[in-house]
Amino acid sequence: MDTPSETNADNECDSLNSENELFRDLGDVIEAIEEPLKKRDLCKKCCRPITVCWCPYLPLEPLNVKTAIHIFQHPFEEARSLKTAPMLYYGLGPKKCHIHVGKKFPINKYPELEQVISSPNTLLLFPGPNAVDIKDIEPRDGSVAYNLLLIDGTWTQAKGMYRHNEIFQNLRQVQLSETGVSEYVIRTQPTDGSLSTLETAAVTISILEGRPEIKEILVRPLKALCDFQLQCGAAKHHSKQYLIENGLYTKKLPKKFYKKQAKNLTCEDDS
């Protein structure tokens, strides 16, 4: 006859064996799920499956430009799988695209930015009352090596980063006009004139250096990415502005939207 201690020991052994079998079964399931993923060869540059890699659409040789791009990227944007900043990084020549990831950029922690911030040829591309149209910046023939600073994130994230970083406050501020509709059709933009980080930089460089062909060359990987996603079942996105104006926006709009709309109508009536 088993003693109580022996019975408990046997029960513990049975329980442990059952748990081990369960873990082995779970391990087999996980291995079965991961096996097909391991077989999908990934591009070492863009980290996408080879079958939908956008690297073949990059310029044959990185573009030689005068403008240096500094992208200040929100951490949430850096984590996105369909981000466009890497396309810019690989499309431009060496040391022409710098990506800084974070929310705050105090100069004491980023001493390498001090020379960029203090340069008279540094421009912050961010809309606002003090921003001038990029087409009004002189010269625009590639004779000046500009530093172009971009804030990369959603509009809410970008505004927060702008407000909370002193390095952005005293820079020459510029903005784009007549941008056209974004090619980034697999992501919803705030307005019809909103562009991806890649497109924004491409348009600005082409204007500053007087080389309109730059935009088309740099945007090719983005077009390829969108084509791949649409072929795989992704939906084509319209801007939030388009959806609202055409009665297609299904989410609840904030009160400030209706206040702004009413203000615009009042201004039209007064004119």
C-alpha positions as a Markdown table, in Angstrom:
| # | Residue | x | y | z |
|---|---|---|---|---|
| 1 | Met | 0.0 | 0.0 | 0.0 |
| 2 | Asp | 1.4 | 3.4 | -1.0 |
| 3 | Thr | 2.0 | 6.0 | 1.7 |
| 4 | Pro | 0.5 | 9.5 | 1.3 |
| 5 | Ser | 3.9 | 10.9 | 0.4 |
| 6 | Glu | 4.5 | 8.3 | -2.3 |
| 7 | Thr | 1.0 | 8.9 | -3.7 |
| 8 | Asn | 1.6 | 12.7 | -3.9 |
| 9 | Ala | 5.0 | 12.1 | -5.5 |
| 10 | Asp | 3.4 | 9.9 | -8.2 |
| 11 | Asn | 0.7 | 12.5 | -8.8 |
| 12 | Glu | 3.3 | 15.2 | -9.2 |
| 13 | Cys | 5.2 | 13.0 | -11.6 |
| 14 | Asp | 2.1 | 12.3 | -13.7 |
| 15 | Ser | 1.3 | 16.1 | -13.7 |
| 16 | Leu | 4.8 | 17.0 | -14.7 |
| 17 | Asn | 4.8 | 14.4 | -17.5 |
| 18 | Ser | 1.4 | 15.7 | -18.8 |
| 19 | Glu | 2.8 | 19.3 | -18.8 |
| 20 | Asn | 5.9 | 18.2 | -20.6 |
| 21 | Glu | 3.8 | 16.4 | -23.2 |
| 22 | Leu | 1.7 | 19.6 | -23.6 |
| 23 | Phe | 4.7 | 21.8 | -24.1 |
| 24 | Arg | 6.1 | 19.3 | -26.6 |
| 25 | Asp | 2.8 | 19.4 | -28.5 |
| 26 | Leu | 2.8 | 23.2 | -28.4 |
| 27 | Gly | 6.4 | 23.2 | -29.6 |
| 28 | Asp | 5.4 | 21.0 | -32.5 |
| 29 | Val | 2.5 | 23.4 | -33.4 |
| 30 | Ile | 4.8 | 26.5 | -33.2 |
| 31 | Glu | 7.5 | 24.8 | -35.2 |
| 32 | Ala | 4.8 | 23.9 | -37.9 |
| 33 | Ile | 3.7 | 27.5 | -38.0 |
| 34 | Glu | 7.2 | 29.0 | -38.2 |
| 35 | Glu | 8.5 | 26.5 | -40.8 |
| 36 | Pro | 6.8 | 28.2 | -43.8 |
| 37 | Leu | 8.0 | 31.6 | -42.5 |
| 38 | Lys | 11.6 | 30.4 | -42.3 |
| 39 | Lys | 11.4 | 29.3 | -46.0 |
| 40 | Arg | 10.4 | 32.8 | -47.1 |
| 41 | Asp | 13.7 | 34.4 | -48.2 |
| 42 | Leu | 14.0 | 38.0 | -47.0 |
| 43 | Cys | 15.9 | 40.8 | -48.7 |
| 44 | Lys | 18.8 | 41.8 | -46.4 |
| 45 | Lys | 18.3 | 45.5 | -47.4 |
| 46 | Cys | 14.6 | 46.2 | -47.2 |
| 47 | Cys | 13.8 | 43.1 | -45.0 |
| 48 | Arg | 10.8 | 42.2 | -47.1 |
| 49 | Pro | 10.2 | 38.9 | -48.8 |
| 50 | Ile | 12.1 | 38.6 | -52.0 |
| 51 | Thr | 8.9 | 38.3 | -54.1 |
| 52 | Val | 7.8 | 41.7 | -53.0 |
| 53 | Cys | 11.2 | 43.4 | -52.5 |
| 54 | Trp | 11.3 | 47.0 | -53.7 |
| 55 | Cys | 15.1 | 47.2 | -54.0 |
| 56 | Pro | 15.1 | 46.6 | -57.8 |
| 57 | Tyr | 13.3 | 49.8 | -58.2 |
| 58 | Leu | 15.9 | 51.9 | -56.5 |
| 59 | Pro | 18.3 | 54.0 | -58.7 |
| 60 | Leu | 21.0 | 51.8 | -60.3 |
| 61 | Glu | 23.4 | 54.1 | -58.5 |
| 62 | Pro | 22.5 | 56.2 | -55.4 |
| 63 | Leu | 21.6 | 59.7 | -56.5 |
| 64 | Asn | 24.4 | 62.3 | -56.1 |
| 65 | Val | 22.7 | 65.4 | -54.6 |
| 66 | Lys | 23.9 | 68.4 | -52.7 |
| 67 | Thr | 21.0 | 68.4 | -50.2 |
| 68 | Ala | 21.5 | 66.4 | -46.9 |
| 69 | Ile | 18.3 | 65.0 | -45.3 |
| 70 | His | 17.8 | 64.6 | -41.6 |
| 71 | Ile | 14.7 | 62.6 | -40.7 |
| 72 | Phe | 13.5 | 62.9 | -37.1 |
| 73 | Gln | 11.4 | 59.7 | -36.8 |
| 74 | His | 8.9 | 58.9 | -34.1 |
| 75 | Pro | 9.5 | 55.5 | -32.6 |
| 76 | Phe | 6.0 | 54.3 | -33.6 |
| 77 | Glu | 6.8 | 55.2 | -37.3 |
| 78 | Glu | 10.2 | 53.4 | -37.1 |
| 79 | Ala | 8.3 | 50.2 | -36.1 |
| 80 | Arg | 6.0 | 50.3 | -39.2 |
| 81 | Ser | 6.6 | 47.6 | -41.8 |
| 82 | Leu | 5.6 | 49.9 | -44.7 |
| 83 | Lys | 7.6 | 53.0 | -43.8 |
| 84 | Thr | 9.2 | 55.0 | -46.7 |
| 85 | Ala | 12.3 | 56.5 | -45.0 |
| 86 | Pro | 14.5 | 53.5 | -45.9 |
| 87 | Met | 13.7 | 54.0 | -49.6 |
| 88 | Leu | 15.1 | 57.5 | -49.3 |
| 89 | Tyr | 18.2 | 56.3 | -47.3 |
| 90 | Tyr | 19.1 | 53.8 | -50.0 |
| 91 | Gly | 18.1 | 56.0 | -52.9 |
| 92 | Leu | 20.5 | 58.8 | -52.0 |
| 93 | Gly | 24.3 | 58.9 | -52.0 |
| 94 | Pro | 26.5 | 58.1 | -48.9 |
| 95 | Lys | 25.8 | 60.3 | -45.9 |
| 96 | Lys | 23.0 | 62.2 | -47.6 |
| 97 | Cys | 20.2 | 60.7 | -45.5 |
| 98 | His | 20.4 | 60.5 | -41.7 |
| 99 | Ile | 17.6 | 59.0 | -39.7 |
| 100 | His | 17.3 | 59.9 | -36.0 |
| 101 | Val | 14.7 | 57.9 | -34.0 |
| 102 | Gly | 13.1 | 59.3 | -30.9 |
| 103 | Lys | 10.7 | 61.8 | -29.5 |
| 104 | Lys | 13.1 | 64.3 | -28.0 |
| 105 | Phe | 16.4 | 65.5 | -29.3 |
| 106 | Pro | 18.3 | 67.6 | -26.8 |
| 107 | Ile | 21.4 | 69.0 | -28.3 |
| 108 | Asn | 23.6 | 67.8 | -25.3 |
| 109 | Lys | 22.6 | 64.2 | -26.2 |
| 110 | Tyr | 22.9 | 64.7 | -29.9 |
| 111 | Pro | 26.1 | 66.8 | -30.3 |
| 112 | Glu | 26.5 | 65.8 | -33.9 |
| 113 | Leu | 23.4 | 67.9 | -34.7 |
| 114 | Glu | 24.8 | 71.1 | -33.4 |
| 115 | Gln | 26.6 | 72.0 | -36.6 |
| 116 | Val | 23.5 | 71.2 | -38.6 |
| 117 | Ile | 21.2 | 73.3 | -36.5 |
| 118 | Ser | 23.5 | 76.3 | -36.5 |
| 119 | Ser | 24.0 | 76.3 | -40.2 |
| 120 | Pro | 22.3 | 79.2 | -42.1 |
| 121 | Asn | 21.6 | 76.7 | -44.9 |
| 122 | Thr | 19.4 | 74.5 | -42.7 |
| 123 | Leu | 15.7 | 74.3 | -43.4 |
| 124 | Leu | 12.9 | 72.7 | -41.4 |
| 125 | Leu | 10.1 | 71.4 | -43.6 |
| 126 | Phe | 7.1 | 71.9 | -41.4 |
| 127 | Pro | 3.9 | 73.9 | -42.1 |
| 128 | Gly | 3.0 | 76.9 | -40.0 |
| 129 | Pro | 2.4 | 80.7 | -40.0 |
| 130 | Asn | 6.1 | 81.5 | -40.3 |
| 131 | Ala | 6.8 | 78.9 | -43.0 |
| 132 | Val | 7.7 | 80.2 | -46.5 |
| 133 | Asp | 7.0 | 78.3 | -49.7 |
| 134 | Ile | 10.0 | 76.2 | -50.7 |
| 135 | Lys | 9.8 | 77.7 | -54.2 |
| 136 | Asp | 10.7 | 81.1 | -52.6 |
| 137 | Ile | 14.0 | 79.9 | -51.3 |
| 138 | Glu | 17.0 | 81.0 | -53.3 |
| 139 | Pro | 19.1 | 79.8 | -54.9 |
| 140 | Arg | 17.5 | 76.7 | -56.3 |
| 141 | Asp | 20.1 | 75.4 | -58.8 |
| 142 | Gly | 22.1 | 73.0 | -56.6 |
| 143 | Ser | 24.8 | 75.6 | -55.9 |
| 144 | Val | 24.1 | 75.6 | -52.2 |
| 145 | Ala | 24.2 | 72.5 | -50.0 |
| 146 | Tyr | 21.1 | 72.7 | -47.9 |
| 147 | Asn | 20.3 | 70.7 | -44.8 |
| 148 | Leu | 16.7 | 69.6 | -44.9 |
| 149 | Leu | 15.0 | 68.5 | -41.6 |
| 150 | Leu | 11.8 | 66.4 | -41.7 |
| 151 | Ile | 9.7 | 65.2 | -38.8 |
| 152 | Asp | 8.4 | 61.7 | -39.6 |
| 153 | Gly | 5.2 | 60.4 | -37.9 |
| 154 | Thr | 1.5 | 60.9 | -38.0 |
| 155 | Trp | 0.4 | 64.5 | -38.0 |
| 156 | Thr | -0.4 | 64.4 | -34.2 |
| 157 | Gln | 3.0 | 62.8 | -33.5 |
| 158 | Ala | 4.8 | 65.4 | -35.7 |
| 159 | Lys | 3.1 | 68.3 | -34.0 |
| 160 | Gly | 4.1 | 66.9 | -30.6 |
| 161 | Met | 7.7 | 66.5 | -31.6 |
| 162 | Tyr | 7.8 | 70.0 | -33.0 |
| 163 | Arg | 6.4 | 71.5 | -29.8 |
| 164 | His | 8.7 | 69.6 | -27.4 |
| 165 | Asn | 12.0 | 70.0 | -29.2 |
| 166 | Glu | 13.9 | 73.3 | -28.8 |
| 167 | Ile | 16.2 | 72.5 | -31.8 |
| 168 | Phe | 13.2 | 73.1 | -34.2 |
| 169 | Gln | 12.1 | 76.4 | -32.8 |
| 170 | Asn | 14.6 | 78.9 | -34.4 |
| 171 | Leu | 15.1 | 77.3 | -37.8 |
| 172 | Arg | 14.1 | 78.7 | -41.1 |
| 173 | Gln | 10.7 | 77.0 | -41.7 |
| 174 | Val | 9.5 | 76.0 | -45.2 |
| 175 | Gln | 6.5 | 74.2 | -46.6 |
| 176 | Leu | 5.4 | 72.7 | -49.9 |
| 177 | Ser | 2.5 | 73.9 | -52.0 |
| 178 | Glu | 0.8 | 72.3 | -55.0 |
| 179 | Thr | 2.0 | 68.9 | -54.0 |
| 180 | Gly | -0.6 | 66.8 | -55.9 |
| 181 | Val | -2.1 | 63.6 | -54.5 |
| 182 | Ser | 0.2 | 61.1 | -52.8 |
| 183 | Glu | 1.3 | 57.9 | -54.5 |
| 184 | Tyr | 1.2 | 56.2 | -51.1 |
| 185 | Val | -2.3 | 54.8 | -51.8 |
| 186 | Ile | -2.1 | 52.0 | -49.3 |
| 187 | Arg | -2.1 | 54.4 | -46.3 |
| 188 | Thr | -4.8 | 57.0 | -45.4 |
| 189 | Gln | -3.4 | 60.5 | -45.6 |
| 190 | Pro | -4.9 | 63.4 | -43.7 |
| 191 | Thr | -5.5 | 65.6 | -46.8 |
| 192 | Asp | -5.2 | 65.2 | -50.5 |
| 193 | Gly | -2.0 | 67.3 | -50.4 |
| 194 | Ser | -0.3 | 65.2 | -47.7 |
| 195 | Leu | 2.7 | 63.3 | -48.9 |
| 196 | Ser | 4.8 | 60.4 | -47.4 |
| 197 | Thr | 8.2 | 61.2 | -46.0 |
| 198 | Leu | 9.9 | 59.9 | -49.2 |
| 199 | Glu | 7.7 | 62.0 | -51.5 |
| 200 | Thr | 8.1 | 65.1 | -49.4 |
| 201 | Ala | 11.9 | 64.8 | -49.5 |
| 202 | Ala | 11.9 | 63.9 | -53.2 |
| 203 | Val | 9.8 | 66.9 | -54.2 |
| 204 | Thr | 11.8 | 69.3 | -52.0 |
| 205 | Ile | 15.2 | 68.1 | -53.3 |
| 206 | Ser | 14.0 | 68.4 | -56.9 |
| 207 | Ile | 12.9 | 72.0 | -56.3 |
| 208 | Leu | 16.0 | 73.1 | -54.3 |
| 209 | Glu | 18.4 | 71.6 | -56.9 |
| 210 | Gly | 16.4 | 72.4 | -60.0 |
| 211 | Arg | 16.2 | 68.8 | -61.1 |
| 212 | Pro | 12.6 | 67.7 | -61.5 |
| 213 | Glu | 13.6 | 64.1 | -62.5 |
| 214 | Ile | 14.7 | 63.4 | -58.9 |
| 215 | Lys | 11.2 | 63.1 | -57.7 |
| 216 | Glu | 10.3 | 60.4 | -60.2 |
| 217 | Ile | 13.5 | 58.4 | -59.6 |
| 218 | Leu | 13.2 | 58.4 | -55.8 |
| 219 | Val | 9.5 | 57.5 | -55.8 |
| 220 | Arg | 9.7 | 54.4 | -57.9 |
| 221 | Pro | 10.2 | 52.0 | -54.9 |
| 222 | Leu | 7.1 | 53.5 | -53.3 |
| 223 | Lys | 5.0 | 52.9 | -56.4 |
| 224 | Ala | 6.3 | 49.3 | -56.5 |
| 225 | Leu | 5.5 | 48.7 | -52.9 |
| 226 | Cys | 1.9 | 49.9 | -53.3 |
| 227 | Asp | 1.5 | 47.8 | -56.4 |
| 228 | Phe | 2.7 | 44.7 | -54.5 |
| 229 | Gln | 0.3 | 45.4 | -51.6 |
| 230 | Leu | -2.7 | 46.0 | -53.9 |
| 231 | Gln | -2.0 | 42.8 | -55.8 |
| 232 | Cys | -1.9 | 40.9 | -52.5 |
| 233 | Gly | -5.4 | 42.2 | -51.5 |
| 234 | Ala | -4.7 | 45.6 | -49.9 |
| 235 | Ala | -7.4 | 48.2 | -50.4 |
| 236 | Lys | -6.7 | 51.5 | -52.1 |
| 237 | His | -7.0 | 54.4 | -49.6 |
| 238 | His | -8.3 | 57.8 | -50.1 |
| 239 | Ser | -7.4 | 60.7 | -47.9 |
| 240 | Lys | -9.4 | 61.6 | -44.8 |
| 241 | Gln | -10.3 | 64.9 | -46.5 |
| 242 | Tyr | -11.6 | 63.1 | -49.6 |
| 243 | Leu | -13.7 | 60.7 | -47.4 |
| 244 | Ile | -15.3 | 63.5 | -45.4 |
| 245 | Glu | -16.1 | 65.7 | -48.5 |
| 246 | Asn | -17.7 | 62.7 | -50.2 |
| 247 | Gly | -19.7 | 61.5 | -47.1 |
| 248 | Leu | -17.6 | 58.3 | -46.9 |
| 249 | Tyr | -16.0 | 58.9 | -43.5 |
| 250 | Thr | -17.5 | 56.5 | -40.9 |
| 251 | Lys | -15.7 | 57.5 | -37.8 |
| 252 | Lys | -16.9 | 60.2 | -35.4 |
| 253 | Leu | -15.3 | 63.6 | -36.1 |
| 254 | Pro | -14.1 | 65.8 | -33.2 |
| 255 | Lys | -16.0 | 69.0 | -32.3 |
| 256 | Lys | -13.1 | 71.1 | -33.5 |
| 257 | Phe | -13.7 | 69.9 | -37.0 |
| 258 | Tyr | -17.2 | 71.2 | -37.0 |
| 259 | Lys | -16.1 | 74.5 | -35.4 |
| 260 | Lys | -13.4 | 75.0 | -38.1 |
| 261 | Gln | -16.0 | 74.1 | -40.8 |
| 262 | Ala | -18.4 | 76.7 | -39.4 |
| 263 | Lys | -15.6 | 79.3 | -39.3 |
| 264 | Asn | -14.7 | 78.6 | -42.9 |
| 265 | Leu | -18.4 | 79.0 | -44.0 |
| 266 | Thr | -18.6 | 82.3 | -42.1 |
| 267 | Cys | -15.5 | 83.6 | -43.8 |
| 268 | Glu | -16.9 | 82.7 | -47.2 |
| 269 | Asp | -20.2 | 84.5 | -46.4 |
| 270 | Asp | -18.3 | 87.6 | -45.3 |
| 271 | Ser | -16.3 | 87.7 | -48.6 |
